[in-house]
Structures are given as structure tokens and as C-alpha cells.
Amino acid sequence: MNRTDNRSRVDRRTLLKGAGVSLALPLMESLGWNSPSWAAGGSVAKPPVRLGFMYMPHGVIMDEFWPKSPEAYRDSPPPAIESLRPILDQCLMMKGISGVPIEPFGGAPHALELSTWLTATLPDADTRSRVNIAISADQIMANYVGAHTLLPSLELATMPQTWKENQAGLHEAYYSHCSYRSPTQPVPAEIDPRNVLNRLFGKKGQASRVTKANTLDRQMLDRVLGGARDLRRTLAPTDQQKLDEYLDSVRAVERRIVAIEHRQQEAALEKAGVRSTKRHASDSPPIEVKIPEGDKRSEYMQVMCDLTVLAFQTDTTRVSTYIGSTPNGVSYPELGFTDKHHSQTHHENRKEMVRKVAAITKFNIDQFAYMVRKMASLREGDGTLLDNCIMMWGSGLEDGNKHRRENLPFIVAGKGGGSIKTGRFLTDVKGNQGDLLKTLLACAGVPLDRPIGIATKQITEMMA
């Protein structure tokens, strides 16, 4: 490669313009991404790993969800995952992941199914009327990689996050939020697709400007972090939590400084006529997103999935969550009945109610399948967009009928840049919700200096 030829070098801030909307370019190797590959002899940069989560409440009908055997996983998948059949070789299912035990809050299963899903932590029992839980896995990832993208993370939901209930005296936010920027800060989700599109691509100047005020002394931050680690060992648990929140914010600043320095370095190289990467001509163009005009739930959910795909494809963000529904009385008239999801989950094995819960589960997984199949169809680098993603679908309950949490349903799609071995159904995984989140973050390249909730290990069986 001629390192003095910068004709194919594309500025990362280049936009496609038209129809009144500014659209970021798809993630291309000529954009430089995140690592200065010129320093390693000009080799092609590796695409970054993106991490996404999609949620459905109330658990599943187990016989309709789990394959009967590892062999049946691909040969005769159960009805719930039939829509994933074309890409089951790029998916992973694991049976045996337990949720967070909720004995101190036994009367609040629905307040805890979503709030513990990405935190693997129970709310603080002494301050239950206020939000006090833990930073969620998606926000841990956002703190680590968010400095390199326009948006640190993207939070979406199908319904307003305003459910009013007071199970076990817990704050109402626990019912409808899965993302927590800190233990005391739930992250609101956007429910209007047009607002999401405008947020992603419709306005200029949203990225922070690089000024002298941004360039803090990194040696000072190193001293702060080092001293704080020593201090943490001497503090009470409540003060450790406060210090952890502070350290998270300091680390976010530190990573933003690194990103600023890298962008400055790239600009200097570009000015000198040095290009660091080479674009693959086969990279797919950005997908087109059309806002649906009706209120059909499948169309609504699919446009939210399209927005997630587009945000990842253009490297506008590398972290997303989508709350497909919450425990507040949602129904699915598209399926031929108007019964509320929650009421049907207490089926007591009555066949018609079981059938309806199974249909709702399949409907939600179908939307997830729509999203990850689209990712698998988009070329990126030497593979596909899905190859460079980790997308998890799941629920915070095993079974809505009994409110069990011993065997939570999860589907992982995408190879995480080669870190996850897909195409398998693991039948006897020994681990918990925190272990799974810890492993996913490790596969996404996020180092952890403390456990996630109840985590005790990584689930090595799922790793490549």
C-alpha cells in the first residue's frame, strides 16, 4: 500500500446529504475506526465490536423455546426460534443461566425482572423508594467505547417508561428501565422512531468539539485513579458504591481524552498525506429506514430494529438496548387476540393461554430475528456486520406462570469479532446472569476491574 496516497482516505465526519437529512457514512475501514493501524505497518484495521440487547418480559413457554437436543437445534428448531433458522449457525443458545435471587423482594417479581436484567444486582433494600441498584452492562460498555462515537449508547423502547406500581415499596423506575448510567441514574429510552432518526442523523454539530478545555492532564487522572483504588479498600460498602460512580466518570473522561488524542493524530497524518487504512469495496451502503405510518406493532418494532442496525452500520454508536415491551398490560392484536400478555402468563397450564403466550414469545423473537438477519446480510470488512456484533435477546423471568428465575431464556447472535463460538446449543451451562454479562463484555473487549452484580466467573464454554 502506498502510504503517501490519501485519495481513498475518507474523513470520519463526512455526511451523505439529501431530503433534508444528514446521514453518517457506514462504518468503512477508510474511516480509521479506533486504532492507528499505520503504526503497525499499515495493516487494515479490524472492525469494532458492537453490543446490543433486546428484551421481552414474563419469560417463555419452555417446551416451545428450548431445542430438544444439541442436534435438534439446527435440524428441527422449536417453534419460538424458527425465524432464526437461516442464521442459527451464527447464534448461540445456553440452558442453565440463573437469574438474581429475589428473596428480599419476593413480592416484586415484575419490578425486578427488567431492572436486574443488565445489572445482575438487587436494588438497595434500605433505599427502595429511590433508585439505587448498579450500573448496567450496556453502560459499562458505553463508558469504555462511547468516546469514539457520536452517541455513547442508544436506548429504545416500544412503550413509555411510566408504569405506576409499588411492589415491595420499590421505585416505579425499576419496572421499565434496564439501563442505568450509575446506581442512581436510570437511562430513559426513546419510543418515537422519528425522534431516534433525528437524534442519530438529523442534526449537525452534536459531536463534542475538541478544544483545549477537553485536553486534561492524563498523568493527573492516573494519580486520581491510583489513589482511589487504594482508598476503596478502606471504605464501607455504601461509600465504595459512591466511589465506584466517581471512578466510572473519571474513566469515561480518560477514554474520551484518548479518543481526542487519536483524532488529533489522525488529522495530523491526513494533513501529511498519510492514510492509515484501506476501504473494502464490498462494504454495504447504509440501509434505508422508513418510518411506518400505521400502528402495527411488528412494523413499529422492525423500524426500531432498523434504526439499531443503521446506528451500528454507520458507527454512530456501538451500544444499544431495546425494551420490546414491559409488564404494563401490553397486548398483541396482530396475533388474533387482545388478551394482555401478563394475564396470559398466569395460565396454570390451560392450553389456550399457553398457546397465546407461546405466540407472543415467537412474535418477539421474530422481530429479533428480523434485525440480526439484516445484520448478517450486510457486508463489512472481510465478513458481515453481524460477525462484528454481539446481540442478545432475552427475558428476566424463566416462566411467568410461577415467576421462576432458575433458567433464564437467552439467545446470543453474532460472533463478536471472532470471540464467540456460535452455531451451538449448550444444554448444561453452570452460571448466572452476572456471569453471562461479564463474559459478553469480555468478548466485546471491555476490561472489568470489579464484578458485575452476582458474577463469579466467565462462561468459557461460549467463547471461541
C-alpha positions as CSV (number, residue, x, y, z in Angstrom):
1,M,0.0,0.0,0.0
2,N,1.3,3.4,-0.9
3,R,1.2,5.2,2.4
4,T,1.5,8.6,0.9
5,D,-1.6,8.2,-1.2
6,N,-4.6,9.6,0.6
7,R,-7.1,9.7,-2.2
8,S,-9.2,6.9,-0.7
9,R,-9.0,8.3,2.8
10,V,-12.5,9.4,3.9
11,D,-13.0,11.9,6.7
12,R,-14.9,10.3,9.6
13,R,-17.2,13.3,9.7
14,T,-18.3,13.1,6.1
15,L,-22.0,13.0,5.7
16,L,-24.4,11.9,2.9
17,K,-27.0,14.7,2.4
18,G,-30.4,14.7,0.9
19,A,-34.1,15.0,1.6
20,G,-33.3,17.4,4.5
21,V,-31.4,14.7,6.5
22,S,-27.7,14.4,7.1
23,L,-26.7,10.7,7.2
24,A,-23.4,9.4,8.6
25,L,-21.5,7.1,6.3
26,P,-21.4,3.4,7.1
27,L,-18.5,2.0,9.0
28,M,-15.7,1.8,6.5
29,E,-12.0,1.0,7.0
30,S,-11.1,4.3,5.4
31,L,-12.7,6.0,8.4
32,G,-9.9,4.8,10.6
33,W,-12.2,3.4,13.3
34,N,-10.5,3.2,16.6
35,S,-6.9,2.1,16.2
36,P,-4.0,3.7,14.4
37,S,-3.1,0.8,12.2
38,W,-0.5,2.8,10.4
39,A,1.7,2.3,13.4
40,A,1.7,-1.4,12.8
41,G,3.0,-1.2,9.3
42,G,-0.2,0.0,7.6
43,S,-2.3,-3.2,8.1
44,V,-6.1,-3.0,7.6
45,A,-7.9,-2.0,10.8
46,K,-10.3,-4.6,12.4
47,P,-13.9,-3.5,12.8
48,P,-15.0,-2.7,16.3
49,V,-17.3,-5.0,18.2
50,R,-20.9,-3.7,18.9
51,L,-23.1,-4.9,21.8
52,G,-26.9,-4.9,21.7
53,F,-29.7,-6.2,23.9
54,M,-33.4,-6.8,23.2
55,Y,-35.8,-7.6,26.0
56,M,-39.2,-9.2,26.4
57,P,-40.9,-9.6,29.9
58,H,-42.6,-12.6,31.6
59,G,-40.4,-15.5,30.4
60,V,-41.3,-18.2,27.8
61,I,-43.1,-21.5,27.4
62,M,-40.1,-23.7,27.9
63,D,-41.2,-26.6,25.7
64,E,-41.7,-24.1,22.8
65,F,-38.4,-22.3,23.3
66,W,-35.6,-24.8,24.1
67,P,-34.4,-27.2,21.4
68,K,-34.9,-30.8,22.4
69,S,-31.1,-31.6,22.0
70,P,-28.0,-30.0,20.5
71,E,-28.6,-32.0,17.3
72,A,-32.2,-30.7,17.1
73,Y,-31.0,-27.1,17.5
74,R,-30.4,-26.8,13.7
75,D,-32.2,-29.8,12.3
76,S,-35.6,-29.2,13.9
77,P,-35.6,-26.0,16.0
78,P,-38.6,-25.3,18.2
79,P,-41.4,-23.0,17.0
80,A,-40.2,-20.0,19.0
81,I,-36.9,-19.8,17.2
82,E,-38.0,-21.0,13.8
83,S,-37.4,-17.5,12.3
84,L,-33.7,-17.8,13.2
85,R,-33.3,-21.0,11.3
86,P,-31.4,-19.3,8.4
87,I,-28.7,-18.0,10.7
88,L,-28.6,-20.5,13.6
89,D,-25.0,-21.1,12.7
90,Q,-24.4,-17.5,13.8
91,C,-26.4,-17.9,17.1
92,L,-25.7,-19.5,20.4
93,M,-28.3,-20.8,23.0
94,M,-27.4,-21.7,26.5
95,K,-29.6,-23.5,29.1
96,G,-28.7,-23.1,32.7
97,I,-28.2,-19.4,33.3
98,S,-29.9,-18.4,36.6
99,G,-31.2,-15.0,37.5
100,V,-30.7,-12.9,40.5
101,P,-32.3,-14.4,43.6
102,I,-35.0,-12.0,44.8
103,E,-35.9,-13.4,48.3
104,P,-35.6,-10.0,50.0
105,F,-38.2,-8.7,47.5
106,G,-40.3,-11.8,46.9
107,G,-43.4,-9.7,46.3
108,A,-41.9,-7.7,43.4
109,P,-41.1,-10.1,40.6
110,H,-42.0,-7.7,37.8
111,A,-40.2,-4.7,39.3
112,L,-37.1,-6.9,39.3
113,E,-37.2,-8.8,36.1
114,L,-36.2,-5.9,34.0
115,S,-34.1,-3.9,36.5
116,T,-31.8,-6.8,37.3
117,W,-31.5,-8.0,33.6
118,L,-28.4,-5.9,32.8
119,T,-27.3,-5.1,36.3
120,A,-27.4,-8.6,37.8
121,T,-27.9,-6.8,41.1
122,L,-30.8,-6.3,43.5
123,P,-31.9,-2.8,44.5
124,D,-30.7,-1.5,47.8
125,A,-33.2,-2.6,50.4
126,D,-32.7,0.4,52.7
127,T,-33.5,2.9,50.0
128,R,-36.1,1.0,48.0
129,S,-38.3,4.1,47.4
130,R,-35.4,5.7,45.5
131,V,-33.4,4.3,42.5
132,N,-30.3,2.6,43.9
133,I,-29.1,-0.5,42.1
134,A,-25.9,-0.7,39.9
135,I,-24.5,0.5,36.6
136,S,-25.8,-1.8,33.8
137,A,-23.7,-3.8,31.4
138,D,-24.6,-1.7,28.4
139,Q,-23.5,1.5,30.2
140,I,-20.2,-0.2,31.3
141,M,-19.6,-0.8,27.6
142,A,-20.6,2.7,26.8
143,N,-18.2,4.2,29.3
144,Y,-15.4,2.2,27.6
145,V,-16.1,2.8,23.9
146,G,-18.6,5.7,23.9
147,A,-15.8,8.3,23.4
148,H,-15.2,7.0,19.9
149,T,-18.7,7.5,18.5
150,L,-21.3,10.3,18.2
151,L,-23.6,8.7,20.7
152,P,-22.1,6.7,23.6
153,S,-25.2,4.4,23.6
154,L,-28.7,4.1,22.2
155,E,-31.7,3.3,24.3
156,L,-35.0,2.4,22.7
157,A,-38.4,1.2,23.9
158,T,-41.8,0.3,22.5
159,M,-43.9,1.9,25.2
160,P,-43.5,4.9,27.5
161,Q,-41.4,4.1,30.6
162,T,-44.1,5.4,33.0
163,W,-45.6,2.3,34.6
164,K,-47.0,3.2,38.1
165,E,-46.9,0.4,40.6
166,N,-45.3,0.0,44.0
167,Q,-44.5,-3.7,44.6
168,A,-42.5,-4.2,47.8
169,G,-42.2,-0.4,48.1
170,L,-39.8,-0.3,45.1
171,H,-39.4,2.8,42.9
172,E,-41.5,2.7,39.8
173,A,-38.5,3.2,37.5
174,Y,-37.5,-0.4,38.2
175,Y,-40.5,-1.6,36.2
176,S,-39.5,-0.1,32.9
177,H,-35.7,0.6,32.8
178,C,-32.9,-1.8,32.1
179,S,-30.1,0.8,31.5
180,Y,-28.5,2.6,34.5
181,R,-25.8,5.1,33.9
182,S,-24.9,4.9,37.6
183,P,-26.6,3.1,40.5
184,T,-28.9,6.1,41.0
185,Q,-29.4,7.2,37.3
186,P,-31.8,5.2,35.1
187,V,-31.4,6.0,31.4
188,P,-34.6,6.9,29.6
189,A,-35.4,5.3,26.3
190,E,-36.8,6.9,23.2
191,I,-40.1,5.5,21.8
192,D,-40.6,7.7,18.8
193,P,-38.8,6.3,15.7
194,R,-38.7,9.7,14.0
195,N,-37.0,11.2,17.1
196,V,-34.5,8.4,17.0
197,L,-33.7,9.0,13.4
198,N,-33.3,12.7,14.0
199,R,-31.1,12.1,17.0
200,L,-28.9,9.7,15.0
201,F,-28.6,11.6,11.8
202,G,-30.8,14.7,11.5
203,K,-28.8,17.3,13.2
204,K,-25.3,18.7,12.7
205,G,-22.9,19.6,15.4
206,Q,-23.9,17.1,18.0
207,A,-20.4,15.6,18.4
208,S,-18.4,17.4,21.0
209,R,-15.8,19.8,19.8
210,V,-12.2,19.3,20.5
211,T,-10.9,22.2,22.4
212,K,-8.1,22.9,24.9
213,A,-10.7,22.6,27.6
214,N,-11.1,18.9,26.7
215,T,-7.5,18.0,26.9
216,L,-6.9,17.3,30.6
217,D,-3.7,16.1,32.1
218,R,-3.7,12.3,31.8
219,Q,-1.0,11.9,34.5
220,M,-3.3,13.7,36.9
221,L,-6.1,11.2,36.1
222,D,-3.7,8.3,36.6
223,R,-2.8,9.6,40.1
224,V,-6.5,10.1,40.9
225,L,-7.4,6.5,39.8
226,G,-4.4,5.0,41.6
227,G,-5.2,6.8,44.8
228,A,-8.9,6.0,44.6
229,R,-8.2,2.2,44.2
230,D,-6.1,2.4,47.4
231,L,-8.9,4.3,49.2
232,R,-11.6,1.9,48.1
233,R,-10.2,-0.9,50.2
234,T,-10.7,1.1,53.4
235,L,-14.3,2.2,52.8
236,A,-17.7,0.9,53.9
237,P,-19.8,-0.8,51.2
238,T,-22.1,2.3,50.7
239,D,-19.1,4.6,50.3
240,Q,-17.5,2.1,47.9
241,Q,-20.6,2.5,45.7
242,K,-20.3,6.2,45.7
243,L,-16.6,6.0,44.9
244,D,-17.3,3.5,42.1
245,E,-19.7,6.0,40.5
246,Y,-16.9,8.6,40.6
247,L,-14.3,6.3,39.2
248,D,-16.7,5.4,36.3
249,S,-17.0,9.1,35.4
250,V,-13.2,9.6,35.6
251,R,-12.6,6.6,33.4
252,A,-15.1,7.9,30.8
253,V,-13.2,11.2,30.8
254,E,-9.9,9.3,30.4
255,R,-11.2,7.4,27.4
256,R,-12.6,10.5,25.8
257,I,-9.1,12.1,26.1
258,V,-7.6,9.1,24.4
259,A,-10.2,9.4,21.6
260,I,-9.5,13.1,21.2
261,E,-5.7,12.4,21.0
262,H,-6.3,9.7,18.4
263,R,-8.5,12.0,16.3
264,Q,-5.8,14.7,16.5
265,Q,-3.2,12.2,15.5
266,E,-5.4,11.0,12.5
267,A,-5.8,14.7,11.5
268,A,-2.1,15.3,11.6
269,L,-1.4,12.1,9.5
270,E,-4.1,13.1,7.0
271,K,-2.6,16.6,6.6
272,A,0.7,15.0,6.0
273,G,-0.7,12.8,3.2
274,V,-0.6,9.5,5.2
275,R,-3.5,7.2,5.2
276,S,-3.9,4.5,7.8
277,T,-6.4,2.1,6.4
278,K,-7.9,0.8,3.2
279,R,-11.6,0.5,2.5
280,H,-13.2,-2.7,1.4
281,A,-15.1,-2.1,-1.9
282,S,-17.6,-4.7,-0.8
283,D,-18.8,-2.9,2.3
284,S,-22.6,-2.5,2.1
285,P,-24.1,1.0,1.8
286,P,-26.2,2.3,4.7
287,I,-29.7,0.8,4.9
288,E,-32.7,2.9,4.2
289,V,-35.1,3.4,7.2
290,K,-38.7,4.2,6.5
291,I,-41.0,5.4,9.4
292,P,-44.2,3.4,9.4
293,E,-47.5,5.4,9.1
294,G,-49.7,2.9,11.0
295,D,-49.7,1.4,14.4
296,K,-49.0,-2.2,13.5
297,R,-46.7,-3.4,16.3
298,S,-44.5,-5.6,14.0
299,E,-43.8,-2.6,11.7
300,Y,-43.1,-0.4,14.7
301,M,-40.7,-2.8,16.2
302,Q,-39.0,-3.5,12.9
303,V,-38.3,0.1,12.3
304,M,-36.7,0.3,15.8
305,C,-34.6,-2.7,14.8
306,D,-33.7,-0.9,11.5
307,L,-32.5,2.1,13.5
308,T,-30.3,-0.1,15.6
309,V,-28.8,-1.7,12.5
310,L,-28.2,1.7,10.9
311,A,-26.6,3.1,14.1
312,F,-24.2,0.2,14.2
313,Q,-23.5,0.2,10.5
314,T,-22.6,3.8,10.5
315,D,-20.6,3.6,13.8
316,T,-22.9,6.2,15.3
317,T,-22.9,4.1,18.4
318,R,-21.6,0.7,19.5
319,V,-24.0,0.0,22.3
320,S,-27.8,-0.4,22.2
321,T,-30.7,-1.6,24.2
322,Y,-34.3,-2.2,23.0
323,I,-37.1,-2.9,25.5
324,G,-39.6,-4.6,23.2
325,S,-42.3,-4.4,25.9
326,T,-42.7,-4.0,29.6
327,P,-45.0,-5.6,32.2
328,N,-47.7,-2.9,31.9
329,G,-50.5,-4.5,30.1
330,V,-49.3,-4.8,26.5
331,S,-51.4,-6.8,24.0
332,Y,-50.8,-8.2,20.5
333,P,-53.9,-7.8,18.4
334,E,-51.9,-8.8,15.3
335,L,-51.9,-12.3,16.7
336,G,-55.7,-12.5,16.6
337,F,-56.4,-11.9,20.3
338,T,-56.4,-8.9,22.6
339,D,-55.6,-10.5,25.9
340,K,-52.9,-8.8,27.9
341,H,-49.5,-10.5,27.9
342,H,-49.2,-10.6,31.6
343,S,-52.6,-12.1,32.3
344,Q,-51.9,-14.9,29.9
345,T,-48.7,-15.8,31.5
346,H,-50.6,-17.0,34.6
347,H,-52.0,-19.8,32.6
348,E,-51.9,-22.7,35.1
349,N,-51.3,-24.9,32.1
350,R,-54.5,-24.1,30.4
351,K,-53.9,-24.9,26.7
352,E,-55.4,-21.7,25.1
353,M,-53.5,-19.4,27.4
354,V,-50.3,-21.4,26.9
355,R,-50.8,-21.1,23.1
356,K,-51.2,-17.3,23.4
357,V,-48.0,-16.9,25.5
358,A,-46.1,-19.1,23.0
359,A,-47.4,-16.9,20.1
360,I,-46.3,-13.7,21.9
361,T,-42.8,-15.2,22.5
362,K,-42.5,-16.2,18.9
363,F,-43.6,-12.8,17.8
364,N,-40.9,-11.0,19.8
365,I,-38.2,-13.4,18.7
366,D,-39.3,-12.9,15.1
367,Q,-38.5,-9.2,15.5
368,F,-35.1,-10.0,16.9
369,A,-34.6,-12.4,14.0
370,Y,-35.5,-9.7,11.5
371,M,-32.8,-7.5,13.0
372,V,-30.0,-10.0,13.1
373,R,-30.8,-11.5,9.7
374,K,-30.4,-8.0,8.3
375,M,-27.1,-7.6,10.0
376,A,-26.0,-10.9,8.5
377,S,-26.9,-9.6,5.0
378,L,-24.7,-6.5,5.3
379,R,-21.0,-6.8,4.2
380,E,-18.4,-5.3,6.5
381,G,-14.7,-5.8,6.1
382,D,-13.9,-9.5,5.4
383,G,-17.3,-10.6,6.8
384,T,-20.7,-9.2,7.8
385,L,-22.0,-6.6,10.3
386,L,-23.3,-9.5,12.4
387,D,-19.9,-11.0,12.6
388,N,-18.7,-7.9,14.4
389,C,-21.7,-7.7,16.8
390,I,-22.9,-9.4,19.9
391,M,-26.7,-9.2,20.0
392,M,-28.6,-10.7,23.0
393,W,-32.3,-11.4,23.2
394,G,-33.8,-12.5,26.5
395,S,-36.2,-12.2,29.4
396,G,-35.8,-11.5,33.1
397,L,-38.0,-14.4,34.1
398,E,-37.9,-18.1,33.1
399,D,-41.6,-18.7,33.5
400,G,-44.2,-16.0,34.0
401,N,-46.7,-18.6,35.4
402,K,-44.6,-19.3,38.5
403,H,-42.2,-16.3,38.3
404,R,-39.2,-18.7,38.3
405,R,-35.7,-17.4,37.6
406,E,-33.6,-20.5,37.7
407,N,-33.2,-21.0,33.9
408,L,-33.5,-17.7,32.1
409,P,-34.1,-17.7,28.3
410,F,-31.3,-16.1,26.3
411,I,-30.3,-16.1,22.6
412,V,-26.9,-14.6,21.6
413,A,-26.4,-13.8,17.9
414,G,-23.1,-12.7,16.3
415,K,-19.5,-13.7,16.7
416,G,-18.3,-10.6,18.5
417,G,-15.4,-10.2,16.1
418,G,-14.4,-13.9,16.5
419,S,-14.7,-14.0,20.3
420,I,-17.8,-16.2,20.5
421,K,-18.2,-19.7,19.1
422,T,-21.7,-19.8,17.6
423,G,-23.9,-22.5,15.9
424,R,-24.5,-24.4,19.1
425,F,-27.0,-25.2,21.8
426,L,-25.3,-25.7,25.2
427,T,-27.6,-27.7,27.4
428,D,-26.0,-27.6,30.9
429,V,-24.2,-24.3,31.4
430,K,-23.3,-23.6,35.0
431,G,-23.6,-19.8,35.5
432,N,-25.7,-16.9,36.5
433,Q,-26.9,-13.7,34.9
434,G,-23.9,-11.7,36.1
435,D,-21.5,-14.4,34.7
436,L,-23.2,-14.1,31.3
437,L,-22.9,-10.3,31.3
438,K,-19.3,-10.4,32.4
439,T,-18.5,-12.8,29.6
440,L,-20.3,-10.7,26.9
441,L,-18.3,-7.6,28.0
442,A,-15.1,-9.6,27.9
443,C,-15.9,-10.8,24.4
444,A,-16.6,-7.2,23.4
445,G,-13.1,-6.3,24.6
446,V,-14.2,-4.4,27.8
447,P,-11.8,-5.0,30.7
448,L,-13.5,-5.1,34.1
449,D,-11.9,-4.2,37.4
450,R,-14.8,-5.4,39.6
451,P,-17.6,-8.0,39.3
452,I,-21.0,-7.3,37.6
453,G,-23.5,-8.0,40.3
454,I,-23.6,-11.7,41.3
455,A,-21.0,-12.7,38.8
456,T,-18.2,-15.0,39.9
457,K,-16.6,-16.1,36.6
458,Q,-16.7,-16.0,32.9
459,I,-18.7,-18.6,30.9
460,T,-15.7,-20.0,29.0
461,E,-17.9,-22.6,27.1
462,M,-19.4,-19.9,24.9
463,M,-16.0,-18.3,24.0
464,A,-14.1,-19.1,20.8
